[in-house]
Amino acid sequence: MQPEGQSERNHGGISLPWFPLLLTGAMALIHHIGAAASDMLIFDRAKIMDGELWRLVTGHLVHLNFQHLIWNGLAYLVLAVMARHDEGISYTRQGAIIFAGVAAIDTAILLSPTQLSQYAGFSGVLNALWAVMIVEAWRQKRSGFIALIGFLSLAKIVYEAVTAETLFFYTPWPAAFEGHAGGAVAGLLFLVAERAWPVPFSRARRLVSRIYPTKTVH
Amino acid sequence: MRSLSGGFVRRASLLPALALPAMMMAAQPADAAGLLTPANSSTPLAIEDHHVDVLIENGYATTTIEQTFRNPGGSDLEAVYAFPVPQHAAVGEFTYWIDGKPVTAEVMKREDARTLYEREKAADRETALAEQEDFRRFQMSVWPVRANSDVRIRMSYVQPAKLDAGVGRYVYPLEEGGTEDAAVASFWQMKDEVTGSFSFDVTMRTSYPVEALRLPEHPDAAVRQDADGSWHVSIARGSNRAEEAVSAAAAQVSAAALNKDVALYWRQKPGLAGSLDVLTYKETAEGTGTFMAVLTPGEDNATITGGRDWTFILDRSGSMEAKFETLKEGIGRTLEALPSQDRFRVIFFDDRAMRMFSGFRSATPQEVQQTISELRNVPIGGGTNLYAGLQDGLDDLDEDRPSGVVLITDGVANVGPHERKDFVDLAASQDMRLFTVVMGNGADRPMLEHLAAISGGTTMNVSNSDDITGRLMTAVTRLSHHSLSDIDVSVDGVKVADVTPELKGGLYRGEQLVVFGHYWGSGPAKFRVRGKVDGKPKVYEATLDMPETAGLNPEIERLWAFSRIEDEMRQLAVIGEDADSEQSIADTAIEYGLLTPYTSMVVVREEIFAQEGIARNNQQRLTAEADARNARQNAAPTFASAPVGNAPRTHIASSGGGGGGGGGGGGAAGPALLLLLGLFHLVRVRQRAAKA
């Protein structure tokens, strides 16, 4: 399959990762403002049920401490740039994957039997993007290494589900299995939907590209 | 019958919602706290100055109150000073200025102290006496208050400063008890205006970061945080103290009326891990050490689901008159918050108990609205037959459903059985969780706390100055999850004994467990807190280093002793008078310098202390404590701490108005994802190179 972001690919120039930078900047800003912003924006089941629906989106941008923000922000920047430059996944398409990830994770948390009351962090969404990257790579070259990376990624999610801890890293809250698994499933479903209904996806991307054309700096 | 295992579902904010009206209703004008009244006159002396200094450090608070009274009359007087003391506060200092110099009281057996005081008074020599009448009545007598002269006194007490869902609360009590009991009311005669100056200063230094601090009912308080993380609060009124701290808002507050509790809250930074923290004091390597261990569990207990039965027992006696409308409104809001699978009933008591309707009603919107409508017509009046109310509330509970009983009162039983043993037997006769909401400073807090504890429930004290929303949110966090019950604390590695308090009741979501004990030796000590959560065993453990010597926190010796005395007092209340127990309490109190119903504090002239052969033990202890406080200002914290589990502490900011749920969740991409990304990149580069 031809990556959808082919038209946006950089040919010899350096493209500013504006979209990831903006999003990471928003996360940093929220963290910098502190508890006042976090309290207003965090994913909070009870408050969402009371009508504070923005938390469904903003909760993914709230982080629990500086380390949490750094790891997620760094991983996202690397992931986003690699996705675009190595796999040809445009930022427009990444935006759609992120949107799908947010929707799937929110649904998973709200329906989960664990009744998680609060959720914070961008890592679940990263799993959506990561799942798409792995599948795209597998589609281009069916390599045992890619399969191994996919297996290790799955093992990471299973480990978090079993131990409620993040691998190699301590977070103030237990790892939310719903977030990471929901994100990964969202990535896979996104690819399935994209393949099943290519026309609307293509139209949507063209529309977005017209509104926000990609800039390239040479 | 199944019992409510430690808490309620996330929407069932019953205790807090009931506390809400309790707090709202408490917003009535209340009479004052301490006053100095001539023994043979009804005219109180004038309060010239009233200065309060509070130091809140890791785990405990020290309050020092200094007051100056003036006798405007033309003859010498004996004065009696009554003052309220917070529950669990250990009064350790009473100082009276003689010839312009402070003389600290020594602790003696009650009768001996009274005899000495009367003898000195008869000899017309300066003397003062502090006595505890019962759980809430503390009284100081001073002789003489010379005509047209001042009397200066100081007292101090220490108390644990616990957190609840990441929020600490300190209340300086100034209000009367709010009871219709005439005998008790006379105690609270008012003289609530300071003619000179009033100040209330707080310094807070804790090892854990505090992100906010506020006094909701005192907008004139100046709050600042220093670069070292410490917080300072200052309320100043009157002529000569810290005028700059008085904001414009203070101008709206009555000049210097001491008729409102000062409630202070501080909020820890969220996201902190559950921990076990231990403070120690050990004077010599060979001697006995004292420790205070504080367990702050992470939020790792499951939520409670399923339908429950609620019984609300409401005090509608005469003392509730000004508050009852608010209480009814609060009950309505509470019922509206119940999930529809729950059931409820309402019982009132005055001279007798009365059920509002027979049986239980389902918490459906229709049933709730009907009940709210019927509540409007409930009258008030009469005495306080607490026993009848509780007895009726414990009858006819459904054995097949979890049951929670919520008791709200502001007074002391004055009709029907009123011995504590009667209540204890009654509460122990049923398998249910009793939650008590204690309003104001006049209710029988020790008994209500004890009743809640033996049922595995919990107690909430409500001051008129409490932040309604804050208390509501704090309490909500308790009731949504299973609690830790059957708690047992053990320590391996060093010899430990005399652990106190007796652990009864449950540890609810957001609550801290505080225990004191003695230890010998030094080195690594493994603390284990065992209990049961929903019937399953649960252990929190952490290894901490117990120092060979530690001199910075001598106050915890008094806290240990006071906790021990509270245990014995609870036992005494159940078994009745017991000479051995009373002697044991007196011995402990004299050794550690504490005011109790069996020991008093007496001040005489220094030469009389010497002449009588009274050792100045308490003076030495207070001097050591003052030195330690000064040393702590410049010393690194001696707070040993270790994480327990991985879950974060319950925090008010993560509790939500509706409470509950399965706790917080997050998780970071972390190094693992970056490693995978790096591996992925290498594979893709190699693949492309091979393709090229």
Chai-1 contact restraints between the chains, C-beta under 6 A:
chainA,res_idxA,chainB,res_idxB,connection_type,confidence,min_distance_angstrom,max_distance_angstrom,comment,restraint_id
A,A35,B,E211,contact,1.0,0.0,6.0,A-B,restraint_1
A,D39,B,A653,contact,1.0,0.0,6.0,A-B,restraint_2
A,D44,B,G656,contact,1.0,0.0,6.0,A-B,restraint_3
A,R45,B,G661,contact,1.0,0.0,6.0,A-B,restraint_4
A,A46,B,G656,contact,1.0,0.0,6.0,A-B,restraint_5
A,A46,B,G657,contact,1.0,0.0,6.0,A-B,restraint_6
A,A46,B,G658,contact,1.0,0.0,6.0,A-B,restraint_7
A,K47,B,G656,contact,1.0,0.0,6.0,A-B,restraint_8
A,L64,B,G271,contact,1.0,0.0,6.0,A-B,restraint_9
A,L64,B,G666,contact,1.0,0.0,6.0,A-B,restraint_10
A,N65,B,G271,contact,1.0,0.0,6.0,A-B,restraint_11
A,H68,B,A668,contact,1.0,0.0,6.0,A-B,restraint_12
A,W71,B,A668,contact,1.0,0.0,6.0,A-B,restraint_13
A,W71,B,A669,contact,1.0,0.0,6.0,A-B,restraint_14
A,W71,B,G670,contact,1.0,0.0,6.0,A-B,restraint_15
A,N72,B,A668,contact,1.0,0.0,6.0,A-B,restraint_16
A,N72,B,A669,contact,1.0,0.0,6.0,A-B,restraint_17
A,A75,B,A669,contact,1.0,0.0,6.0,A-B,restraint_18
A,A75,B,L673,contact,1.0,0.0,6.0,A-B,restraint_19
A,A75,B,L674,contact,1.0,0.0,6.0,A-B,restraint_20
A,V78,B,L677,contact,1.0,0.0,6.0,A-B,restraint_21
A,D86,B,R684,contact,1.0,0.0,6.0,A-B,restraint_22
A,T114,B,G662,contact,1.0,0.0,6.0,A-B,restraint_23
A,Q115,B,G661,contact,1.0,0.0,6.0,A-B,restraint_24
A,Q115,B,G662,contact,1.0,0.0,6.0,A-B,restraint_25
A,L116,B,G662,contact,1.0,0.0,6.0,A-B,restraint_26
A,L116,B,G665,contact,1.0,0.0,6.0,A-B,restraint_27
A,S117,B,G661,contact,1.0,0.0,6.0,A-B,restraint_28
A,Q118,B,S654,contact,1.0,0.0,6.0,A-B,restraint_29
A,Q118,B,G664,contact,1.0,0.0,6.0,A-B,restraint_30
A,Y119,B,G665,contact,1.0,0.0,6.0,A-B,restraint_31
A,A120,B,G666,contact,1.0,0.0,6.0,A-B,restraint_32
A,G121,B,G666,contact,1.0,0.0,6.0,A-B,restraint_33
A,S123,B,G667,contact,1.0,0.0,6.0,A-B,restraint_34
A,S123,B,A668,contact,1.0,0.0,6.0,A-B,restraint_35
A,S123,B,A669,contact,1.0,0.0,6.0,A-B,restraint_36
A,L126,B,A669,contact,1.0,0.0,6.0,A-B,restraint_37
A,K141,B,Q687,contact,1.0,0.0,6.0,A-B,restraint_38
A,F145,B,V683,contact,1.0,0.0,6.0,A-B,restraint_39
A,I149,B,L676,contact,1.0,0.0,6.0,A-B,restraint_40
A,I149,B,L679,contact,1.0,0.0,6.0,A-B,restraint_41
A,I149,B,F680,contact,1.0,0.0,6.0,A-B,restraint_42
A,K156,B,A672,contact,1.0,0.0,6.0,A-B,restraint_43
A,E165,B,N646,contact,1.0,0.0,6.0,A-B,restraint_44
A,T166,B,G667,contact,1.0,0.0,6.0,A-B,restraint_45
A,T166,B,A668,contact,1.0,0.0,6.0,A-B,restraint_46
A,T166,B,G670,contact,1.0,0.0,6.0,A-B,restraint_47
A,L167,B,A672,contact,1.0,0.0,6.0,A-B,restraint_48
A,F168,B,G670,contact,1.0,0.0,6.0,A-B,restraint_49
A,F168,B,P671,contact,1.0,0.0,6.0,A-B,restraint_50
A,F168,B,A672,contact,1.0,0.0,6.0,A-B,restraint_51
A,F169,B,A668,contact,1.0,0.0,6.0,A-B,restraint_52
A,F169,B,G670,contact,1.0,0.0,6.0,A-B,restraint_53
A,F169,B,P671,contact,1.0,0.0,6.0,A-B,restraint_54
A,T171,B,G666,contact,1.0,0.0,6.0,A-B,restraint_55
A,T171,B,G667,contact,1.0,0.0,6.0,A-B,restraint_56
A,T171,B,A668,contact,1.0,0.0,6.0,A-B,restraint_57
A,P172,B,G271,contact,1.0,0.0,6.0,A-B,restraint_58
A,P172,B,P648,contact,1.0,0.0,6.0,A-B,restraint_59
A,W173,B,P648,contact,1.0,0.0,6.0,A-B,restraint_60
A,W173,B,G664,contact,1.0,0.0,6.0,A-B,restraint_61
A,W173,B,G665,contact,1.0,0.0,6.0,A-B,restraint_62
A,W173,B,G666,contact,1.0,0.0,6.0,A-B,restraint_63
A,P174,B,A647,contact,1.0,0.0,6.0,A-B,restraint_64
A,P174,B,G665,contact,1.0,0.0,6.0,A-B,restraint_65
A,A175,B,G667,contact,1.0,0.0,6.0,A-B,restraint_66
A,A176,B,G665,contact,1.0,0.0,6.0,A-B,restraint_67
A,A176,B,G666,contact,1.0,0.0,6.0,A-B,restraint_68
A,A176,B,G667,contact,1.0,0.0,6.0,A-B,restraint_69
